């Protein structure tokens, strides 16, 4: 009997050990030897300086077996450097926060405004435990104690905070055959490098473009199905970089970590890691930075085939506004009245107005206006987009004088998914037949229900053939979200396309040029010089930088309408033939390198100069005739314009066509607390967005990872957050320590993908802030008076009874 009990006990112990081992393995982090700070557990508390954030994106704090690197941020004292290697100052002053490999920290950090901070002071010290949690105290002579974990002071019941990392002490990492691996007891595949995707590990700068006009680019990364983390650097040895979460697109600066940023070729390097820390080979891509090279494109001697010929010598082609002018100025100037005989003033024939012939205005200009067709830019769009043509027919827009019907409305143009005939169920509930051509069943269902739009790569050659030519489509979120593009008339009565996005978000541009295109390139430009100067000032406010005149001049990229091959400057949306060249200097000093883009804007031979914020190149890697480019929306909100230029060779000469898109950039939303008339941004707030599941009629956490985003998002010191989502019904939830939970009312997203409204949180102890010391004193006096009155009444009653 005892033997049986011992066997049963042994069996229970073995099973328990297995379960514990499995649980332990599940907690092993991929970066246990090179850790980053947790996105939620990132705050320490200074008794005299307030919150200290060790997890800012700019600070890039890393924890290794030997030291800490990067910067922490405190709103009241600024940046705190954890290692002299951050700014290459070790040759002058050698300092760092040291790690003995077991999580016992020592050494010093440095703050320009607070001085030295000791991580192993007398009666203190900072330790990282086996779970990656910091605890203990650091000491600054000028700022006092810094607490890294509420558990250190027993205050977690009041304010829950701590600094956490995914680094682990050596003794807390499982071992295999006595060697620390960071993942003992792991499956055999834990020791394999990441599996390469079909096209191989890859990094592309601006979709493989050959050149770029500024240092800000977008990286496209392909790390395969096993990639969980990655490291990116402008240096082959990655000495300035640390691991980060793997993503397929990332904004990057070619000059990051460099002391200067001259023209020339730049290389960006990347490696990919599995969840067990195994890395791929190093991959790289290079691009040429051009900021001042002059480019001149001469117009052809004759227009390309199929275009309207230029006006004959001495004959000027008339635009819409010229025709209106002819109606009210039909003839030559009236002869100046002077002293003439009366008989010359009295007409010999009865005036037309008295003959009953009401031809007071010239008939030919009126006929030209009334019967003139739609402007070429509108007609081209209607021809390429049957849905738009049907709309025009329904509302009666067929001639130039019908354009007034569009004055106060905005028409929604078909997006890429709709143009390919994949717009979801029709009114009868029947799915489009084209959905059957999509390779993935889940994608077919998601596209049909409107949860996702279709990526370009998923389209068959037959569906790609349906896409209209020379029309710019906009996507984001791994190409699973289509931007809505609107058609309207601007303040001058000219047609324009318009789209909206959120500051700093990636934009994926797609265009299908006419066959025979030689090159496709793009420019993100300011709407005016004033807008450019406002951008500079706002950028300085966002980045904390300065706007000195020495920071760089814009170059001139000019369209000369007098030299265009048609002889007629045009405006609007449709592709048009243009002639571009660069001049040396646009004459405006602004931060960063840039160019001035000149574009014809009217029917007179004048040149409009535009300041270029970004210059980029489109590419067609698979040779299907559809060109794409990935750029980043400006970080400053405002109105911009995207101009796409397509170069063709005609009769041995180069001719260019262009497509324009007005781009409205909205600011990100933010989480704040009201303090009187002021707003205080709330860091560390967890912002979640939930989407209504049409099948279950329940709200579910929106799967942002499918769209290359995060959900929930944790706010930094700016309190900012934003989401780009497909059409549907949503609500927002926000939680933050010390504040009441916030839940928005359900709302519908249809006109644009951006969710970015500002959210006010209420403090749990809001009444303390409402009652100042004067109000508190007044309440105390009133209470004492009431109590004294009560005592007097009580004494009077007692005296009366006696």
HUURVEN-V561549 format. One record per pair of residues at least 12 apart in sequence whose ideal C-beta (glycine too) atoms are under 7 Angstrom apart, sorted by the first residue. I is the first residue (numbers start at 1). GAP is how many residues later the second one is. D is the distance in Angstrom with one decimal. If there is no record, write none. Layout:
# HUURVEN-V561549
{{I/GAP/D} {I/GAP/D}}
This chain:
# HUURVEN-V561549
{{21/164/5.5} {25/160/5.3} {25/161/6.3} {28/146/6.9} {28/154/6.6} {28/155/4.9} {29/137/3.8} {29/139/6.8} {30/198/5.6} {30/199/5.7} {30/243/6.3} {30/245/4.6} {30/246/6.2} {30/247/5.0} {31/135/5.1} {31/136/6.9} {31/198/6.4} {31/212/5.2} {31/246/6.8} {32/134/6.6} {32/135/6.1} {32/136/4.1} {32/141/5.7} {32/150/4.2} {33/31/6.8} {33/32/6.3} {33/149/5.7} {34/28/6.1} {34/30/5.4} {34/208/6.3} {34/209/5.8} {35/27/6.8} {35/28/4.2} {35/97/6.9} {35/130/4.2} {35/131/4.5} {35/132/2.7} {36/25/6.9} {36/26/6.1} {36/129/6.7} {36/130/6.5} {36/206/6.5} {36/207/6.9} {37/17/4.9} {37/18/3.9} {37/24/5.0} {37/126/6.6} {37/128/5.6} {38/17/6.6} {38/126/4.0} {38/127/6.5} {39/16/6.3} {39/675/4.9} {40/674/5.7} {41/121/5.0} {41/122/6.1} {41/123/3.3} {42/12/5.2} {42/13/3.0} {42/121/6.0} {43/118/4.8} {43/120/6.8} {43/641/6.3} {44/102/5.5} {44/103/6.3} {44/104/4.7} {44/119/5.4} {45/102/4.9} {45/116/6.4} {46/28/6.7} {46/97/5.8} {46/98/6.9} {46/100/4.8} {47/97/5.0} {47/98/5.4} {48/95/5.1} {48/96/4.7} {49/25/5.2} {49/27/4.7} {49/28/5.3} {49/94/5.1} {50/24/6.7} {50/25/6.3} {50/26/5.5} {51/23/7.0} {52/20/5.4} {52/22/4.5} {52/94/6.5} {53/19/6.4} {53/20/4.8} {53/630/6.6} {53/664/6.2} {54/18/4.6} {54/109/5.1} {56/17/5.1} {56/660/6.0} {59/12/4.0} {59/13/6.0} {59/14/5.9} {60/182/6.4} {61/21/6.7} {62/180/4.2} {63/36/6.8} {63/102/4.8} {63/104/3.9} {64/35/6.8} {65/34/6.3} {65/36/4.5} {65/105/6.7} {66/33/5.9} {67/16/6.0} {67/29/4.9} {67/30/6.3} {67/31/5.5} {67/32/5.7} {68/14/4.5} {68/15/6.4} {68/29/4.2} {68/31/6.6} {69/13/6.1} {69/14/4.4} {69/16/6.2} {69/17/6.4} {70/12/5.8} {70/16/6.6} {71/15/6.4} {73/644/6.6} {75/642/6.2} {77/34/5.5} {77/36/4.4} {77/37/4.5} {77/66/6.9} {78/33/6.9} {78/34/6.6} {78/35/5.3} {80/29/5.3} {80/31/4.7} {80/37/6.7} {81/28/6.3} {81/29/5.0} {82/14/6.9} {82/15/4.8} {82/27/4.9} {83/13/4.2} {83/14/6.8} {84/12/6.1} {95/12/6.8} {95/13/5.0} {95/15/6.0} {97/12/5.5} {97/22/5.2} {101/68/6.9} {101/69/4.9} {102/67/4.6} {102/68/6.2} {102/69/6.0} {103/24/5.5} {103/25/3.5} {103/26/6.4} {103/66/4.4} {104/23/5.7} {105/14/4.5} {105/15/6.7} {105/21/4.4} {105/22/6.8} {106/13/5.7} {106/14/4.0} {107/12/5.8} {114/26/5.5} {114/28/5.2} {114/29/4.8} {115/25/6.4} {115/26/6.3} {115/27/5.0} {116/24/6.9} {116/25/6.9} {117/21/5.5} {117/23/4.3} {117/29/7.0} {118/20/6.3} {118/21/5.0} {119/19/5.0} {121/18/3.7} {124/12/6.4} {124/13/3.7} {124/14/6.7} {124/15/5.4} {125/12/6.9} {126/12/5.5} {126/22/5.8} {128/37/6.6} {128/39/6.8} {128/41/6.7} {130/38/6.6} {130/39/6.0} {130/42/3.7} {132/32/5.3} {132/33/4.7} {132/34/5.8} {132/35/6.2} {132/36/6.2} {133/16/6.3} {133/29/5.7} {133/31/5.2} {134/14/4.0} {134/15/5.9} {134/28/6.5} {134/29/4.1} {134/30/6.9} {135/13/5.9} {135/14/4.3} {135/16/6.4} {135/17/5.3} {136/12/6.0} {136/16/6.1} {137/15/6.9} {148/14/6.7} {148/15/5.1} {149/13/4.2} {150/12/6.3} {159/578/6.0} {159/579/6.3} {160/577/5.4} {161/576/6.8} {182/95/5.8} {183/93/5.3} {186/90/6.2} {190/86/4.0} {191/87/6.7} {192/86/6.3} {193/85/4.9} {193/86/6.7} {193/87/5.9} {194/29/6.5} {194/30/5.3} {194/32/4.1} {194/33/5.5} {194/78/5.4} {194/79/6.9} {194/80/4.8} {194/84/6.5} {194/86/5.1} {195/29/5.1} {195/30/6.0} {195/31/4.9} {196/28/5.3} {197/25/5.2} {197/27/4.4} {199/23/6.2} {201/21/6.4} {201/22/6.4} {201/23/6.7} {201/71/6.3} {201/79/5.0} {201/80/6.6} {201/82/4.8} {202/20/4.2} {202/81/6.0} {203/16/6.0} {203/18/5.5} {203/65/6.3} {203/67/4.4} {203/80/5.1} {203/81/6.5} {203/82/5.0} {204/16/4.3} {204/81/5.5} {205/12/5.2} {205/14/6.2} {205/63/6.0} {205/80/4.9} {205/82/4.4} {206/12/6.0} {206/81/6.6} {206/410/5.6} {206/411/6.3} {206/423/6.7} {206/424/6.8} {207/13/6.1} {207/412/4.6} {207/421/6.0} {207/422/5.8} {207/423/5.7} {208/411/4.9} {208/413/6.0} {209/78/6.3} {209/407/6.5} {209/408/3.4} {209/410/5.9} {210/77/6.9} {210/78/6.3} {210/407/6.4} {211/76/6.4} {211/77/4.3} {211/79/5.1} {211/406/6.5} {212/75/5.6} {212/77/6.1} {212/403/6.5} {212/404/6.3} {213/77/6.1} {213/78/6.5} {213/382/6.3} {213/399/6.6} {213/401/6.8} {213/402/2.8} {214/378/6.4} {214/379/5.6} {214/380/6.6} {214/400/6.0} {214/401/6.7} {215/38/5.1} {215/39/4.3} {215/40/4.5} {215/46/5.7} {215/74/6.5} {216/37/5.8} {216/398/6.7} {216/416/6.7} {217/35/5.4} {217/37/6.1} {217/70/6.9} {218/31/6.1} {218/33/5.8} {218/288/6.2} {218/412/4.5} {218/413/6.1} {218/414/5.7} {219/13/6.9} {219/30/6.9} {219/31/4.8} {219/33/4.9} {219/49/6.5} {220/28/6.7} {220/29/5.8} {220/410/6.5} {221/26/6.9} {221/27/5.4} {221/29/6.6} {221/49/6.2} {223/23/5.5} {223/49/3.4} {223/57/6.9} {224/48/6.8} {226/48/4.8} {227/19/4.4} {227/45/4.2} {227/46/7.0} {228/18/5.7} {228/45/6.3} {228/46/6.1} {228/47/4.3} {229/14/4.6} {229/15/6.5} {229/16/6.2} {229/17/5.5} {229/44/4.4} {230/14/6.3} {230/16/4.7} {230/40/6.1} {230/41/6.6} {230/42/5.0} {230/43/6.6} {231/12/5.2} {231/39/6.9} {231/40/5.2} {232/18/6.9} {232/20/6.9} {232/36/6.7} {232/38/5.0} {233/36/5.4} {234/20/6.8} {234/22/5.7} {234/23/5.5} {234/24/6.6} {234/34/6.0} {235/22/6.8} {236/33/5.5} {238/31/6.8} {240/17/4.7} {243/30/6.4} {246/26/6.5} {247/461/5.9} {248/230/6.7} {248/460/6.1} {249/257/5.5} {249/381/6.4} {249/459/6.2} {251/381/4.7} {252/16/6.4} {254/12/4.2} {254/35/6.1} {263/26/5.4} {263/27/6.0} {263/28/5.6} {263/29/6.7} {264/24/7.0} {264/25/6.2} {265/21/5.3} {265/23/5.2} {266/20/6.4} {266/21/6.0} {266/23/5.7} {267/17/5.3} {267/19/4.4} {268/16/6.4} {268/17/6.0} {269/13/5.7} {269/15/4.6} {270/13/5.5} {291/302/4.1} {292/263/6.0} {294/288/4.6} {295/286/6.8} {295/287/5.0} {296/285/4.2} {297/282/6.1} {297/283/5.2} {297/284/6.5} {297/357/5.4} {297/359/6.2} {298/281/6.8} {298/355/6.7} {299/264/5.2} {299/265/5.7} {299/266/4.4} {299/280/4.3} {299/356/6.6} {300/265/4.9} {300/350/5.3} {300/351/5.9} {300/353/3.8} {300/355/4.9} {301/350/7.0} {301/352/6.7} {302/263/6.8} {302/349/6.4} {303/262/4.9} {303/263/5.5} {303/274/6.8} {304/344/6.6} {304/346/4.3} {304/351/5.8} {307/259/6.8} {308/258/6.7} {310/256/5.1} {310/257/3.9} {311/256/5.6} {311/257/6.9} {317/251/5.0} {319/284/4.0} {320/55/6.7} {320/80/6.0} {321/282/6.6} {322/281/6.0} {323/42/5.8} {323/45/5.4} {323/46/4.8} {323/49/7.0} {324/45/6.7} {326/39/3.8} {327/34/5.8} {327/38/4.8} {327/39/6.0} {327/42/6.8} {330/31/6.7} {330/32/3.9} {330/35/6.7} {369/31/6.6} {369/32/6.0} {370/31/5.5} {371/28/6.5} {372/27/6.2} {372/28/4.1} {373/26/6.2} {373/27/6.7} {374/25/6.7} {374/26/6.2} {375/25/6.7} {375/120/6.8} {375/197/6.2} {376/198/5.7} {377/118/5.9} {377/195/3.2} {377/196/4.7} {377/197/3.4} {378/117/5.4} {380/194/3.9} {381/192/6.3} {381/193/6.4} {384/84/3.3} {384/85/6.0} {384/87/5.8} {385/28/6.7} {385/29/5.7} {385/34/7.0} {385/83/5.5} {387/27/4.9} {388/23/7.0} {388/25/6.4} {391/20/6.3} {403/86/6.7} {406/82/6.8} {406/83/5.3} {407/82/5.7} {410/76/4.2} {410/77/6.8} {410/78/4.4} {411/75/6.6} {411/76/4.4} {412/72/5.9} {412/74/6.0} {413/72/4.6} {413/73/7.0} {413/74/5.5} {413/84/7.0} {415/38/6.9} {415/58/6.4} {415/67/3.8} {415/69/6.8} {415/70/7.0} {416/51/7.0} {416/57/4.2} {416/59/6.7} {416/66/6.0} {416/94/6.2} {417/30/6.7} {417/36/4.2} {417/37/4.9} {417/65/5.6} {419/47/6.6} {419/48/5.5} {419/49/6.0} {420/14/6.7} {420/34/6.7} {420/39/5.8} {420/43/4.5} {420/46/5.5} {420/47/6.3} {421/13/4.3} {421/42/7.0} {421/45/6.1} {422/12/5.5} {422/13/6.0} {422/25/5.6} {422/32/5.4} {424/24/5.4} {424/25/6.9} {424/26/5.3} {425/23/6.4} {431/17/5.2} {434/29/6.0} {435/12/6.6} {435/13/5.8} {437/23/4.5} {437/25/6.9} {437/26/6.2} {438/16/6.7} {438/20/5.6} {439/19/6.3} {443/15/6.3} {449/245/6.4} {450/276/6.6} {450/277/5.6} {450/278/7.0} {451/275/5.9} {452/28/4.4} {452/274/6.2} {453/27/5.9} {453/28/6.1} {453/29/4.2} {453/273/6.9} {455/24/3.9} {455/25/6.7} {456/23/6.3} {456/54/6.0} {456/170/6.5} {456/172/6.8} {464/160/5.9} {464/162/6.2} {467/45/5.0} {467/159/6.9} {469/43/5.3} {469/44/6.7} {469/45/5.6} {470/43/6.3} {470/44/6.6} {470/105/4.4} {470/187/6.9} {470/189/6.0} {471/40/7.0} {472/37/6.3} {472/39/5.2} {472/172/5.8} {472/187/5.1} {472/189/5.3} {473/37/4.4} {474/25/5.4} {474/33/6.0} {474/35/6.3} {475/33/4.2} {475/35/6.7} {476/29/6.2} {476/30/5.8} {476/31/6.2} {476/32/6.1} {476/248/5.3} {476/277/6.9} {477/230/3.4} {477/231/5.8} {477/232/6.5} {477/247/5.5} {478/229/5.7} {478/230/4.7} {479/29/5.8} {480/226/6.6} {480/227/5.4} {481/226/6.2} {481/243/5.8} {481/245/5.3} {481/272/5.1} {483/16/4.9} {483/18/6.8} {483/270/6.6} {484/15/6.9} {484/267/6.0} {484/268/5.7} {485/12/5.5} {485/14/4.9} {486/12/4.8} {494/77/5.4} {494/78/5.8} {495/77/5.2} {495/78/5.6} {496/77/6.4} {496/166/5.4} {497/76/5.2} {497/163/7.0} {497/164/5.1} {497/165/6.4} {498/164/4.3} {498/166/6.6} {499/162/6.3} {499/164/6.0} {500/164/4.6} {500/166/6.1} {500/252/4.8} {500/254/6.6} {501/132/4.9} {501/162/6.9} {501/164/5.9} {501/253/6.6} {502/131/6.8} {502/164/5.5} {502/166/6.0} {502/220/4.8} {502/222/6.6} {502/252/4.6} {502/254/5.5} {503/130/6.0} {503/131/6.5} {503/132/5.3} {503/133/6.6} {503/134/5.3} {503/162/5.4} {503/163/7.0} {503/164/5.6} {503/165/5.7} {504/128/6.5} {504/129/6.0} {504/131/4.8} {505/128/5.0} {505/219/5.9} {506/124/6.1} {506/126/5.8} {507/124/5.3} {507/126/5.7} {508/120/6.5} {508/122/5.3} {509/13/6.7} {509/119/6.5} {509/120/4.7} {509/122/6.9} {510/116/6.4} {510/118/5.1} {511/107/6.9} {511/116/5.5} {511/133/5.9} {511/148/6.7} {512/113/6.3} {512/114/4.9} {513/114/6.6} {513/133/4.7} {515/110/6.9} {516/132/5.8} {517/129/5.2} {517/130/6.8} {517/131/5.9} {518/129/4.7} {518/130/6.2} {518/131/5.6} {519/128/4.3} {520/98/3.8} {520/107/4.6} {520/124/6.8} {520/126/5.1} {521/95/7.0} {521/96/5.1} {521/97/6.5} {521/124/5.4} {522/94/5.0} {522/96/6.4} {522/107/5.9} {522/120/6.3} {522/121/6.7} {522/122/4.8} {523/74/5.4} {523/89/5.1} {523/92/5.5} {523/120/4.7} {524/89/4.9} {524/90/4.0} {524/107/6.5} {524/116/5.9} {524/118/5.6} {525/72/5.2} {525/85/4.1} {525/86/6.4} {525/87/5.3} {525/88/6.5} {525/115/6.6} {525/116/5.2} {525/118/6.2} {526/84/6.6} {526/85/4.6} {526/87/6.3} {526/114/6.3} {527/112/4.9} {527/113/6.6} {527/114/6.1} {529/59/6.3} {529/82/6.3} {531/107/6.0} {531/108/6.7} {532/56/6.8} {532/58/6.3} {532/79/4.3} {534/104/6.8} {535/101/5.0} {535/103/6.4} {536/54/5.1} {536/55/5.6} {538/98/4.4} {539/52/6.5} {539/97/5.4} {542/93/6.2} {542/94/6.6} {545/46/6.9} {547/44/6.0} {549/40/4.0} {551/38/6.8} {551/39/6.7} {551/40/4.3} {551/41/6.9} {552/38/6.5} {552/39/6.6} {552/40/5.6} {552/41/5.0} {553/32/5.4} {553/33/6.8} {553/35/6.9} {553/36/5.6} {554/32/4.1} {554/34/5.3} {554/36/6.4} {554/40/4.4} {554/41/5.7} {554/42/4.9} {554/57/5.2} {554/58/6.9} {555/27/5.7} {555/29/6.7} {555/30/6.6} {555/31/6.2} {555/40/4.0} {555/41/6.2} {556/26/6.2} {556/27/3.5} {556/29/6.8} {556/30/4.6} {556/39/6.8} {556/40/4.2} {556/42/6.5} {556/53/6.6} {557/23/5.8} {557/25/5.2} {557/38/4.9} {557/39/6.1} {557/40/4.3} {557/41/6.3} {557/55/6.5} {558/22/6.9} {558/23/5.6} {558/25/6.1} {558/40/3.2} {558/49/5.8} {558/51/6.9} {559/19/4.9} {559/20/6.1} {559/21/5.7} {559/39/4.9} {559/40/4.9} {559/41/5.3} {559/48/6.6} {560/19/5.6} {560/47/6.2} {561/39/3.7} {561/44/5.2} {561/46/6.9} {562/43/4.5} {563/16/5.0} {564/13/5.8} {564/14/6.2} {564/15/5.5} {565/12/5.4} {565/90/6.0} {569/31/3.4} {569/33/6.7} {569/34/6.5} {569/36/6.5} {571/30/5.6} {571/31/6.5} {573/86/7.0} {573/87/6.2} {575/71/6.8} {575/82/3.7} {575/83/6.2} {575/84/5.6} {576/81/6.1} {576/82/6.0} {577/78/5.4} {577/79/6.7} {577/80/6.0} {578/78/5.1} {578/80/5.4} {580/65/6.9} {580/76/6.3} {582/13/6.7} {586/23/6.3} {586/25/6.8} {588/23/6.6} {594/17/6.2} {594/18/5.0} {594/19/6.4} {595/17/4.1} {595/20/6.6} {596/13/4.7} {596/14/6.3} {596/15/5.5} {596/16/6.7} {597/13/3.8} {597/15/5.1} {597/46/6.7} {598/12/6.7} {613/21/6.2} {613/27/7.0} {614/17/6.0} {616/13/5.3} {616/15/5.4} {617/12/6.7} {633/32/5.3} {634/31/5.5} {637/28/5.0} {637/29/5.7} {637/30/4.2} {638/27/5.9} {639/23/6.8} {639/25/5.6} {640/23/4.6} {640/25/6.3} {641/19/6.1} {641/20/6.8} {641/21/5.6} {641/22/6.3} {642/19/4.4} {642/21/5.4} {643/15/5.8} {643/17/5.5} {644/14/6.5} {644/15/4.6} {645/13/5.1} {666/88/6.1} {666/90/6.2} {668/52/4.4} {668/53/6.6} {668/54/4.3} {668/88/5.4} {669/52/5.8} {669/53/5.8} {669/87/3.7} {669/88/5.1} {669/89/5.3} {669/90/6.8} {670/48/6.5} {670/49/4.1} {670/50/4.9} {670/88/5.6} {671/14/4.4} {671/16/6.7} {671/44/5.4} {671/48/4.5} {671/50/6.7} {671/63/6.0} {671/88/4.9} {671/90/6.2} {672/47/5.8} {672/86/6.6} {672/88/5.9} {673/88/5.5} {673/90/6.3} {674/86/5.9} {681/36/6.7} {681/37/5.7} {681/38/3.2} {682/33/6.4} {682/37/5.1} {682/54/5.5} {682/57/6.9} {682/79/5.7} {683/32/5.7} {683/33/5.8} {683/34/4.8} {683/36/6.5} {684/30/6.4} {684/31/6.6} {684/52/6.0} {684/53/6.7} {685/30/4.5} {685/34/6.8} {685/49/5.5} {685/51/3.9} {685/76/7.0} {686/26/4.9} {686/28/5.7} {686/48/6.9} {686/49/4.9} {686/50/6.9} {687/25/5.8} {687/26/4.9} {687/28/6.6} {687/34/4.4} {687/45/6.7} {687/47/5.2} {688/13/6.4} {688/23/6.2} {688/24/3.9} {688/45/4.6} {689/13/5.1} {689/22/5.8} {689/34/5.2} {689/36/6.9} {689/41/5.6} {689/43/5.5} {689/66/6.3} {690/12/6.3} {690/40/6.3} {690/41/5.5} {690/43/6.8} {691/37/5.3} {691/39/5.3} {692/36/6.3} {692/37/4.1} {699/32/6.4} {702/23/6.4} {709/14/6.5} {709/15/6.7} {711/12/7.0} {722/32/6.7} {722/33/6.8} {722/34/4.3} {723/32/4.4} {724/29/4.5} {724/30/6.0} {725/24/5.7} {725/28/5.6} {725/30/5.9} {726/27/6.8} {727/22/5.6} {727/23/5.2} {728/21/6.0} {729/17/5.6} {729/19/5.2} {730/16/7.0} {730/17/6.1} {730/19/6.2} {730/25/6.8} {731/12/6.4} {731/13/5.1} {731/14/6.8} {731/15/4.8} {731/16/6.9} {732/12/4.3} {732/27/6.9} {734/25/5.5} {734/27/6.5} {736/25/6.0} {738/25/6.3} {738/26/5.9} {739/22/4.2} {739/23/6.5} {739/24/5.8} {739/25/6.4} {740/21/6.9} {740/22/4.7} {740/24/5.9} {742/17/6.0} {742/19/5.8}}
